[in-house]
């Protein structure tokens, strides 16, 4: 089983854009809903990618102008 890492991108719209950007670079991802924002800003969406592809995925998203960060849960790399 491949270890998965999570990236938070914010809205469902950005999650869809991020998924498409990764797919166009042949990086598999799954869109996920993350726990709500601790500041009360509503739903937060993100992507799960193979941990071996994490840095590659960040680079692709950065090039696409999509800000991605690790969800804040205090669990390091947020592996599943």
Order of alpha helices (4+ residues) and beta strands (2+ residues): beta-alpha-beta-beta-alpha
